[in-house]
Amino acid sequence: MKKIVFALMAIGLFSTNSIFAQDDTNDTSNDFKRWQVRLRGIAVVPDESATVGIIGGDADISTTFVPELDFTYFFTKNIAAELILATTKHDVKTTGSDISAVGGPTSTDVDLGSVYLLPPTLTLQYHFLPDEKFRPYAGAGVNYTIFYSEDEGNTVRGIEYDDTFGFALQAGLDVEINDKFFINIDVKKLFLSTDVTVDASNLAEGLSIPAEVDINPWIIGFGIGMRF
């Protein structure tokens, strides 16, 4: 599945390149640098909500800070595509759940351990002032999130997350240091939902708890980039 996802992203990137190829041949300014690479520190801040079956309650997913690498290719001076690569670990729990049926309280938090997310995201961007010192841009695109290394914690027997597609919106600013290097500020909003199945058969025979979880994280980044 992972190979298919990255293959689809590559196809999308090169297909978009073909779309703009003719326009680019009419551009008399073909000497601009077409590639950018950035190293950013990002905060991944979930804006979560959930529908939890059987025991009810909501979801709580921790904020994570990690490094992130991204690559941008410019089809023209104004139009570019960006692929971001990062992985994050989040602690997960339910809040306000009723586990009185297995001898617990009617409103409590249930520890669901942790999970890693790998959310490669491809966005198509418009750069408003490509020749200026301050270069704002906006973008939109697609995301495919892979959940892995699930740790169910000490309460339940197991937990499973479904990999899922989502959408992304983006806004950012590049601030030129010199002809090659620049500072970057970037904000993304991912619209991301997943189905979760909790194996709680250690608490009651055959107990399986389904949940629909909207993660919808904000990704806030700051870093440095290089053009080449």
N, C-alpha and C positions, 0 to 999 in steps of 0.2 A: 504493500500500500504506500509506503513512504517513497519508493522509487517512482510510482505512478504520479504521486503528488508533485514531486520535483520535476518530473518530465513534463507534466501539464503546465507548470509555471514557466519552464524553459520555452515550450511551444508558444505560450502566450506572449512572452517577451520578444521572441523573434518574429512572431506574426505582427505584433505592433510595430516592430522595426520596419517590416515590409510596407505597412500602411503609410508610414511617413517617409519612405525612401524617395518617392517621386518629388515630394515637397522639398526634401533636403537637397536634391540635385539642382533645384532652382534657387537655393540659398547661396548668395555670393560670399557668405562668411562661414566657410567650412573649416576654418583654422581653430575653432574653439575646442577646448578639452572635453572629450565625450564621457569620461569616466570620473566618478567620485567614489571614494571609500571613506567611511566614517567609523570611529570608535567612540561609542557613547556609554555613559552610565545611565541606566534607566530605572525608573520606579514603575512597577506594575501594580496598579491599584484596582482591584476588582470592585465593580459596582453590582454586587451579587443579589439575587433573590432566588427563591426556590419553592416548588410545590413538592412536599415530602409526603409520600403515602404512608398509611397505617399509623405512624407515630406523630405526624404533623410537624409543625415548627418551620423554621427557615434555615438558611445556610449562612455560614460565616467563613470567608476565605481570606487568608492573611495577605498583606501587602509584602512585596518582595523587591529587593534592590540587586541588580545584576549588571555585568557588562554586556554590551550588545554590539554586533558588527553588522554593517549594512553596505550594500553596493548599489550605485546609481549609474544608469546609462542614459545619456542624452541623445535623443533622436534628432532634435533641433535644439536651438538655444533655450527655447521655452518649454519643451515637452520632454519628459524623462520618465523612466520606470525605476522603482527602487525595490530591492529585496532585502528584508531584514532577517537576521539569524540570531536567535538567543534562546536560552532555555531557563525556566524558572521553577523553583520549588515552593509550594504553598501548603500551609497547614489548613485543615478543613474540619469543621464541626457543624452540627446542627444546633439551633438555639430554640428554646421554648418547646421542646418535644415532650410528648406524653408517653412515658414508658411504664405506666402503672400496671399494664397488662403482664409485665414480666417482673413485677415487684418493686418498681422504681417510682420516682415522683411523677406528678402530673405535668410538671413544667421544668425541664432541665436541658442542659447542653450535652450532646453526645459527641465524644471525640471520634473523628473518622480518620485520624492519622494525617498523612501527607501525600502529595502527588506532584510529579514533575510535568510541566507543560512545555512542549516544543511547538511554537506557533509561527512557522514561516509565513510571512505576509508580503504580498506583491501589490504595490500601488502604482498607479499612473498619475504623474504629477504635472502641474503647470507652474512654471517659474516666472514670476511677474517682471522682475527687473534683473535679467541675467548678467548685465554688464555693470551693475552698480556695486558699491561696497556692501550695502544691505540688500539681500536677495530673498524676499519672502516667497513662499510657495504653498500650494494646497494640493491635496491628492485624495484619491479614493481607490479602493481595490478589494482584493479577496484574501482570505486567510484560511489555512487548514491547520487545526490544532490537534497534535498527537499527545495523548496522555500516557505516561509510562512510569515505571518504578513505583507503583502504588504501594503505600504502607498503610494498612488498615487501622493501625493503632492498637490499643489494649482493650477496646470495648467489644468490637464485633469480629467475626471470623474472616471476612473478606470484603473487598469493594472493587467495583469495576466501572470505568468511565468509557463512554463511547467517543471515539475520535469524530471530529465534526468540522464542517465548513462554516465560515462566517464572512462578514463584510467589515471593511475598515474605512474610516475617514481620517484625514491627516491635515495638519497645518504646521508650518515650521519657518525658520529663518536661518539663513547662512550669512555670517558676517566675515568679510574678507580680512585676512591678516596680511597676505601677500598674494602673488599670482598663483601660488600652489596650495597654500594652507588657509583654512578658515575655521571659525567657531560655529557650532550648530546648536540650535534649540528646536526641539521637535515634540509635538503632542499628537498622539493617535487615540482613536476610540475604536475598539473592536466590539462587534456585535456577535457574541459567541454564546451558544447554548449547548448543553450536553445532557444526555440521559445517564443516570447513575443507578446502579443496582448494588444494594448493601446486603451482604450475606450475614444475617444475624441469627443463624441457626444454633449458635452456641448459647443464645439467650432463650430461645424457644424453638422447639423442633419445627423445621421447615420454614422458619421465618425469613422472608426476603422482603426488603423494603425498597420500593422504587422511588426515584426522585427525578424531577425535571429541574435542572439548574441553569439559570442565566448568569453567566460570569461577567460579561460585558466590561472588560477592564479598560481603564485609562492607562496609556503607556506614555510616560513623561520622560524625555531624554535630554541630556546635555553632553556635548563632547566636542571633538576636534575632527576635521576632515581634511582630505587631500585630493586635489584634482590632477588628473593626468590623461 
